[in-house]
Amino acid sequence: MPSPLPGMDPYLEHPRSWPNFHHRLISAIAISLGPQLRPKYRVVVEEAIYQTEGQDSILVGIPDVTIQKAKQTSTSQSEAATAGITLAQPILVDLPMPEVVRQGYLEIRAVATSEVVTVIEVLSPTNKRPGEGRRTYEAKRQVILASATNLVEIDLLRQWPAIVQLPEQLKTHYRILVSASPQRPQASVYAFNLADPMPAFPLPLRETDSEPIVNLQNLLGDIYDQSGYDLVIDYTEPPVPPLTAKDSEWLAQWLTQTSSKEH
């Protein structure tokens, strides 16, 4: 069962859905590219490690579910009562702790030399959300852009500021950056919105080599079906993160039309 949406499905951006989708998309891109790259190149799944800063938590959070009254019968209180001292009652709070997150990405390597020719990144909340994870990713990104390695950066998250600074007309819901080393400082950007099909794009290798095609829309369709998202996504509920009023209206109309066609 394919997604009812024409392009990216915003319901896959939900924090509960995204980790599985991210993992499957990385794997699907690798599997689809493998036969196209042989025999000169191969695709390798690598892992980056990011340290986050408490998932956007404030310095001290006091969620309702974590507030606990100190025990009334503690030894300290008993001793204080004996001494005629009244102790203030503390509460227990959760402190945001640094968290290590492991995230997959792809490297296209030359078979003969193991040289990394192209890096493919699918952005996640870890490296897009402002904080230590984003700073770590941006530093890695700058190293790639200063090298002879090509970079493909796929951003399928509406939330948080885009990594690449774009003019106003390119500030869309989603974007794909293709930075071929010989073209720098210029790069190709495929910008698209919720109502648009996800674009297919050529993967840069070495200048003299033919470029395989990455068809994200086909891959999304396969992932949606294989993961059984149609069994768990409730399209009567608004997506998370929320859409604007205009986009919500479009989504409701599209889902109504799609449902009527199925019946």
C-alpha positions in Angstrom: 0.0 0.0 0.0 1.6 3.3 -1.1 1.4 6.6 0.8 -1.7 8.6 -0.1 0.4 11.7 -0.5 2.0 12.7 -3.9 5.4 13.3 -2.5 7.0 13.3 1.0 4.6 12.1 3.6 4.6 14.6 6.6 3.4 11.9 9.0 6.8 10.2 8.6 8.4 13.2 10.3 6.7 12.3 13.6 9.4 11.5 16.2 8.1 8.0 16.6 8.2 7.3 12.8 11.3 9.1 11.8 14.1 6.8 13.2 12.7 3.8 11.3 12.1 5.9 8.1 15.6 7.4 8.3 17.2 3.9 8.7 15.2 2.4 5.9 15.8 5.3 3.5 19.6 5.1 4.0 19.4 1.3 3.4 17.1 1.7 0.4 19.4 4.3 -1.3 22.4 2.0 -0.8 20.6 -1.0 -2.2 19.3 0.9 -5.2 22.7 2.3 -6.0 24.7 -0.9 -5.6 24.0 -2.4 -9.1 24.3 1.0 -10.8 27.8 1.6 -9.3 29.4 -1.7 -10.1 32.2 -2.5 -10.9 34.1 0.7 -10.4 32.4 1.9 -7.2 30.6 0.5 -4.2 28.4 2.0 -1.5 29.2 1.6 2.2 26.9 2.4 5.1 28.9 4.3 7.7 28.0 5.6 11.2 28.4 9.1 12.7 28.3 9.8 16.4 26.7 13.0 17.7 26.3 14.3 21.2 23.1 16.1 21.8 22.1 18.6 24.5 19.0 17.2 26.2 16.7 17.3 23.2 15.9 21.0 23.4 15.2 20.8 27.1 15.5 23.9 29.3 18.2 23.9 31.9 16.1 22.3 34.6 12.8 20.7 33.5 10.0 19.8 35.9 7.6 17.5 33.9 4.4 16.6 35.7 5.2 12.9 35.5 8.6 13.3 37.1 7.8 15.4 40.2 8.2 13.4 43.3 7.7 14.5 46.8 10.5 13.6 49.2 9.7 10.7 51.4 8.0 11.8 54.6 9.8 9.4 56.8 13.4 9.9 55.8 16.1 9.6 58.4 17.1 13.2 58.0 13.6 14.4 58.6 13.3 12.2 61.7 16.5 13.6 63.1 15.4 17.1 62.2 12.1 16.6 64.0 13.9 15.4 67.1 16.0 18.5 67.1 12.9 20.7 66.6 14.0 21.8 63.1 11.5 22.0 60.2 13.1 21.1 56.8 11.7 22.4 53.5 10.3 19.8 51.2 12.3 19.4 48.0 11.1 18.0 44.7 13.0 15.8 42.3 13.5 17.0 38.8 14.9 15.6 35.6 18.1 17.3 34.3 18.8 17.2 30.6 21.8 15.0 30.2 24.1 14.8 27.1 23.0 12.0 24.9 25.1 10.1 22.3 23.2 9.4 19.1 24.5 7.1 16.3 23.4 8.0 12.8 24.0 6.3 9.5 25.1 7.9 6.3 26.5 6.6 3.0 29.9 6.7 1.3 30.5 5.9 -2.3 34.0 4.5 -2.6 36.3 3.7 -5.5 36.9 0.0 -5.5 40.5 0.3 -6.7 41.7 2.8 -4.1 38.9 2.9 -1.4 38.8 6.7 -1.9 35.6 8.3 -0.7 34.1 9.9 -3.9 30.7 10.9 -2.6 29.0 11.3 0.8 25.2 11.0 1.0 23.6 12.4 4.2 19.9 12.2 5.1 19.4 14.9 7.7 17.8 14.0 11.0 16.7 16.0 14.0 20.1 15.3 15.6 22.1 17.2 13.0 19.4 19.8 12.1 18.2 20.9 15.5 20.3 23.9 16.8 22.8 22.6 19.3 25.9 20.4 19.6 24.7 17.8 17.1 24.2 20.5 14.4 27.6 22.1 15.2 29.3 18.7 14.8 27.6 18.0 11.6 28.3 21.5 10.1 32.0 21.0 11.0 32.0 17.7 9.2 30.2 19.2 6.2 32.8 22.0 5.9 35.6 19.4 5.7 33.7 17.6 2.9 33.1 20.9 1.0 36.8 21.8 1.3 37.8 18.5 -0.2 37.4 16.7 -3.6 34.5 14.6 -2.2 31.0 15.2 -3.6 28.2 15.8 -1.1 24.5 15.0 -1.4 22.4 16.3 1.5 18.7 15.2 1.7 16.5 17.3 4.0 13.1 15.8 4.5 12.3 17.6 7.7 10.2 20.8 7.8 11.2 21.6 11.3 14.3 23.7 12.2 16.3 26.1 10.1 17.8 24.7 6.8 21.5 23.8 6.9 22.0 25.5 3.6 21.2 29.2 3.3 18.8 29.7 0.4 17.1 32.6 -1.3 13.5 33.3 -0.4 12.1 31.5 -3.5 13.8 28.3 -2.5 12.6 28.2 1.1 10.4 25.2 0.6 9.3 22.4 2.9 12.0 20.0 1.7 15.2 20.2 -0.3 18.1 18.2 -1.7 21.5 19.7 -2.1 23.9 18.1 -4.7 27.4 19.6 -4.4 29.7 18.2 -7.1 33.3 19.0 -6.3 34.2 20.4 -9.7 31.2 22.9 -9.6 32.0 24.5 -6.2 31.3 27.0 -4.9 28.1 26.4 -6.9 25.8 23.5 -6.1 22.5 22.2 -7.3 19.4 22.4 -5.1 16.2 20.5 -5.7 13.6 22.4 -3.7 10.0 20.9 -3.3 6.9 21.3 -1.2 4.4 19.0 0.4 2.3 18.9 -2.8 5.2 18.1 -5.1 6.5 14.7 -6.1 10.0 14.0 -4.6 12.6 14.6 -7.3 14.9 12.1 -8.8 18.4 13.4 -9.1 21.8 12.3 -10.6 24.5 11.2 -8.1 27.8 12.9 -8.8 30.9 10.6 -9.1 34.1 11.5 -10.9 33.7 13.9 -13.8 34.3 11.2 -16.5 31.8 8.7 -15.1 28.1 8.4 -15.9 25.9 9.5 -12.9 23.4 7.0 -11.5 19.9 8.2 -10.7 18.4 8.3 -7.2 14.6 8.1 -7.4 13.4 9.1 -4.0 9.7 8.8 -4.8 10.0 5.2 -5.8 12.1 4.4 -2.7 9.6 6.2 -0.4 6.8 4.1 -2.0 8.7 0.8 -1.3 9.6 1.9 2.3 6.0 2.9 3.1 4.7 -0.5 2.0 7.5 -2.6 3.6 7.1 -0.8 6.9 3.3 -1.1 6.9 2.9 2.6 7.6 -0.7 2.5 6.2 -1.6 0.2 9.2 -0.4 2.7 11.9 -0.7 6.2 10.5 -4.0 7.9 11.4 -4.6 10.5 8.6 -7.6 11.9 10.5 -5.1 13.4 13.0 -2.8 16.4 12.2 0.8 15.5 11.5 3.6 16.3 13.9 5.2 18.8 13.6 2.1 20.7 12.6 1.4 22.3 9.2 0.5 25.8 8.5 -3.2 26.6 8.1 -2.8 26.8 4.3 -1.0 23.5 4.1 -3.4 21.8 6.5 -6.3 22.9 4.2 -4.5 21.4 1.2 -3.7 18.2 3.0 -7.4 17.7 4.1 -8.6 18.3 0.5 -6.0 15.9 -0.9 -6.8 13.2 1.5 -10.6 13.6 0.9 -10.1 13.4 -2.9 -7.8 10.3 -2.5 -10.3 8.6 -0.3 -13.2 9.2 -2.6 -11.2 7.8 -5.6 -10.5 4.6 -3.6 -14.2 4.1 -3.0 
